[in-house]
Amino acid sequence: ENPIFDVFSGPEVYNPNVDPETAVNWPGALPGTKDVRLPKELSEAVSQARFAADVLSKLKEEDGKFFAGEKEIAQKQVKNLQSVVDDATRVGLIDDPLEYIAEQSRLQMLVDELTGQPDERIQDVVSNYKDLLLSENLIDLVKERLTNMAGRDLDARRRGDESLNEAHASERVILGNLVNQAQILLKEARALGAELEASQLEIVRQICQVAMDPAHKTEEETSNALTDAVRDMRPMFDDMFVAYLKYAIAEEEGRLARAGLLDDPEHNQWLFVLKIVQQGVYAELATGINRYIDHLWYVLRMETNRERRALLEKLIDDMPTMDVRPFVQVVDNIVTALGDTVRGDFDPALGDMTNKLLQLHRDVHALLPPDRIKLMSRDADEWAAQQKKKLMEQRKVSQQRLKAARETQEYDEEFTRRGETERMT
């Protein structure tokens, strides 16, 4: 039998040259099966981060002192270990080891809180743990608890002890209810995602509306109008919209590939529209991003840590208000690409600059804490808010016109049907 398609597994990517039985570097392969070869500097950073995370997970505190096994660890060493783990988890080199432990504790608290509660109280209690139920670790946490209970039940049966049966049966019911609640939250998230998708599609529609405007007689006029429109809409081109374009294109490619219509011009028109919009958006964003990359390249060319930080500080002090948030975002995107490289999802070329990039990430966030970002980008934020408000008003007007057109069409159809009825009678 064919396996049931999992709607949460992401879009498939069609590749006739891939044999899913033997290949490992293919979309949908099992986690951990990719053959990822990391550059030396990146590989060392990952190894150090994993070692630091392992030591921190085993630390025990006694009378203000920290011990790993029987060996005492100085507080300065503990801070250094925490710094290494924080940097690595922030850019995605490793998973946060403390997050799983914290979620284990929160799940225990939730189970304890639901024990003995009537079914009507589940919704009220669970409402304070929505982030836990939507966590990627929830299934692993539930499986871990069920496995531990099965082990304890087996040991109790060997001893002839039946005292755990009632408590374990109650906990299994609670865990089942939590999984059901998680499924409900996922459906709510999907509904919210559909609303967000509608707002993103409105931006695409506005771009297409400019391109289809009959007032533009030549390709040059259309191109100039599109350039001006995209430039005015730039405040709308945030991370969410860029990510939506990537998702929409991958989803559409997957849908067409599964139907065998990927190269059919009668069915792939929407795919080409999305790709053209994406290229235009990327071209507009690239004008600023290339400038930021030039600045960063000057910084990374410096030989010492002190020189790199000094030059970075001067660049930030003289940075225009419009560039502050995009600059920080570009740095974050570049450095988090190291985490994608570790998972085999990005070109490993950046791995040879791992230490410089990690230092750049630390320095940028040290020189630009949230309060300073808010202060320096205040004028840009106000301008962006005005532009967004303007676009939302235009969208509202367009929706009202569409609604009026639909109502008028319904009225005309009803009037026509009524006239034909009267004429026949």
N, C-alpha and C positions, 0 to 999 in steps of 0.2 A: 504494500500500500504506500501511496505517496504521503510524506509527513504533512501534518497540518501547518499551513503557513502562519507564522507568528507576526502579527501586525506591528509588534514593538521591536522587531529585529532590524528595522531599517530597510531602505530600498535595496533591491538586488541590482547588481551591475552585470550586464550581459558580456560575456567573453567566451566565444566558442573554442578558444585555444586552451582553456583551463579544464583540467580533469579534477573534479572535487574529491575523488577517491585518493589521489596521490599528492596533489599540490598542497602547500601550506600557506603560501603568500597569496591568498585569494580572498575576496570579500566574503565574509560569513564563515571563515575558518575558525576553528576552536581557539579560544584564548590561550596564548602561550605556545602555539605551534609555529609562529613565524620565525624564520631564520634571520634574526637581526644581528648585524655586525656593527658595533659602535666604535667610533674613533677612540683612541687611547685616553685622551683627556676626559671625554664624556663618560667612558666606561669607569675610570677611576672615581669620578664624581658620584656616579650611581653606587659604586661599591662602598664608598665612604658614607654616603647617606644611609644605605641599608645597614651598615655596621652601627652607625650612630643611633638609628631607630631601634635596632635590636638591643643595644645597651640600655637605652632609655626605657624600653618596655620591661626590662628586668631589674631596674633600679628599685631599691627599697630605702625608705627614709627612717632613720632611728635617731632620736634626740638631735634633730637638725643636721645630721650627717647622712650622706648617701653611700649606699653599698651596692656593688654589682657582685653577687655571690658573697664572698668573704673579703673582697678587695674594696677599700674605701676610695670613693671618687670625690675629688675636690670640687667645691661649688663652681669655681672658674671653669673646670673641665665640663661640668654639667651644662653650664651656660653655652659653652662652645658646641657641645653636642646638640643642644636645643636649636642653636643658630643654624647648624648644618641641616638639621631635619626641617626646620621652618623654610629655609631657602629651597630645599629640594622639593618639598610638598607644594610650595607656592607655584613653582614652575612646572610641576608634574613629573619630576624625575622618579618619585616613589609615591605610593599611597600614604596618606597620613595615618601612622600607626595608632595615634591617640584617638582618632575619630571612631575607629571600630570599637575600641575599648569603651569610649564614652557612650556609644550607641548600645553596647551590651548592657551597661548600667541603666540606661534610660528604658530599655525594653524590660529589664527586671522590675524597675519602678512601675512601669505601666501594667505589667502582669500582677504585681502586688496590689495595685490600686483597683484593678478590675475584679480581683478575687472576692467573691461574696456579694458583688454588686448585681442588681437585677438587669435584665437585658435593656430596659428603657434608659439606663444610665450610660450605656456604652458610647453613644454618640457624644454626650457631654464630656466624658473623660477623654475620649480619643481626639476631640477637637484641639486639645493642647499638645498633641503629639503628631500632628500632620507631617511635619518634616521627617520624623522617624519612619512613618509608614510609607513615605515616598522615597526613602533612602535606597540606594542601590544595594546596600548591605542587608536589607530586611530579610530577604529569602535565606541568605547564609546564616543570619542570626537565628531565624526560626528553625532551620535545619539543625543547627548546632544544639539548640535546646531540646529538640525532639530526639536527637541522637543521644544526648546525655541522659534524658529520661529513660530511653530504651535500655541503656547500660545499667542504670540504677534499678530498673524493673527486673532485669535479668539477675542481678546480684541478689535482689530481695527474694525472688522465686527460689533461688538456690538455698537461701536460708529459711524459706518457708514463711517469710514476712510479708503480710498483705497490708501493712499500714500506709504504704505509699500509693495504693491504687486510687483512692478517692481524690487525693491531691493532684496526682498526675492526670487523671481523667478530666478534672476541672481545668487544669492548665492547657490540655490539648484543645478543649472547647474554646478557651480564651484565645489561643493562638489561631484557631480556625476563624474566629470572629474578626481578629485583627487582619488576617489575610483578606477576608471579605470587605472590610472597611478600606483596605488599601486598594482593592479593585474599584470600589466606588470612587475613591479619590482620583484614581487614574482616569476614570470616565469623566469626572469633573474637569480634570486637567486637559483632557482631549477637547472637551467643549470649549474651554477657555482658549485653547490653541486654535480652534476653528475661528473664534472671534478675532484673535490676533492676526490670523491669516487673512481675514477679510480686510483688516486695516492695512496690511502690507500689500495686498492685491490692489487696493485703492491707489497706492503710490504708482504701481505698475500701470494701472489704468490711466492715470494722469499723464504719464510719459507717452503712452500709446496715443492718447487723445491729441497731444501736440503733433506727433508724427503723422496722424491721419487727418489733420486739419486741412480742409480743401482750400483755405486761403493761401496756402503755400503752393505756388505754381511750379517751382523748380526744386531739384534736389538740393541745390545750394541754400535756398530759403528754408527748406525743411531742416537741413543740417544745422544752420545758424539758430533756428528757433529751438531745436532740440538742445543745443549747447547752452543757450540762455536758460531754458526751462530746467535742465539738470543742475545748472549752477545755482539757480534760485531754490531748488529743492534739496540742496546739499544738507541742511540740518536734519532732513528726514533719513539720510543715508547713515544710520547708526549701525552698531554691531548687529542688532536684531534684524534689520532689513538685509544686510549683507549675508547673514547666516540664513535668512529665509530664502534668498535667491539660490544659494548653494543647495539647500534642502529641496526646494521646489524643482530644480533642474535634475537632481539625483532621483527624486521621486518619479518625475515624469519619464526619465530615461528608463528607470526600472519597470514602470508600468508598460511602456511601449515594448521593452525587451521581452517581458513575459508574454506579451501578445504577439511577438514576432513582427512588430510594426515599426521598429526603430528607424528603418530607412524608407518608410512609406511617406511620401510627401503629402498625402491626403490626411495623415494622422499626426505628423510631427510638427505641425505649424506652431502650436503653442510652445513646444520645446524651443524652437528657433527664436520665438519672441522673447522668451525668458533669457536665452543666451545673449541676444542682442542687447537687452536691457542691462544684463550683468556686465557686458563689455563696456557699455557707456558709463555705468556707475563706477566701475573699476578705473576707467580712464580719468574720470573727474577726481576720484579720490587719490589717484596716483600722483597728481600734480603736487599735492602737499606731502604725501608720504615720501616721495623721492627726495624732497628737500630735507625731511627729518633724517632719512637714511644717510644723506651726505654729512649732516652734522654728527651723527653717531659714528660714522666711519672715521671722521677726524679724531673723535675721542678715542676710539679703539686702537688707532695707530700709535698713540702715545705709549712709551715703553714701560713706565712705572705706574703703580696704582695711584700714587699721589698726583702725578701729572694728569692722568685720566680724570680724576675727580675734580681737580682744579679747573680744567677746561670745561668739563660738564657744568660746573657751578657757574662759570661765566656765561655759558650759553643759556642757562635757565634764567639767570638774572636779567638778561636782555631779551627774553622771549616775548613775542607779542601775545596779547590776550587770546587771540583766535587759535594759537598753536599749542597752548598748554595741555589741554585734555587730549587732543590727537597725538601729541608727542609722547605722553605717558602711555597711551594705548598702543602706539607702535612699538615702544620698548617692551611692553608686556607681551605683545604678540610674537615678537622676535624671540624673546627668552623662553616663552612657553612652547615654542617650536622644538626646544630641546626635549621636552617631555613627549611630544609626538614622535621625535626621532627614537627615543627609547622603546616606544611601542611599535616601531617600524612603519609609522604613518607619514614620515617626512624624510626628505633628503638629509643624510648625515653630514653634509658639508659644514654645518655650523658647529659640529661636535669638537672640532679642533680649536674653537674659541670659547669653550665652555667656561673656564675660569673668568675670562674677561667679561663675558656676558652676564654671569652671575654677579660679579662685582658691579657692573653697570646697573643691573636691576636693583641691587641694594642701594646704590648711591642715588638713583633717581627717586626712589621712594623715601629716602632719608632727606633729600633736598626738597622734595615736593610732597610733604604730608598732606592729608586731605584738606586741612584748614587753609594751607597756602594755595593749593589748587583752586579751592573755592574763591579765594580772594583774587588771585591773578586772572582767573577766567570769568570774573563776574560780568564784565561788559559783553564778552562773547556769549555767555549763557543767556543774558537778557535779549541779545539780538536773535539768538537761536529760538528762544521762546516766542518772540514776536513772529518770526518766520513760520514756525510750526503752527501758531494760532491762525495766521493768515491762510496757510494751506488747509487747515481743518475747516475754516469758514468756507473756503472754496469747495471742499468736499461736501459740506453740508448743503450748499446751494445746488451742487450737482445731484445729490441724492433727492432733494426736493423736486428738481426738474424731472428726474427719472420717475419719481412717484406720480407726479402730475401727468406725465406722458402715459404711464400705465393706466391711470384712472380715466384719462381722456379716451384711450383706446377701448377700454371696457365700455365706456358710455356710448362710443360710436357703434361698437358691435351690438350692444343692446338696442340702440335706436334703430339700427338696420334690421335686426331680427323682428322688432315690433312693427316696423313699417311693412315688411314683407307679409307678416301675419294679417295686418289690417287690409292690405291690398287683396290677399287671397280670400278673405271673408267678405 
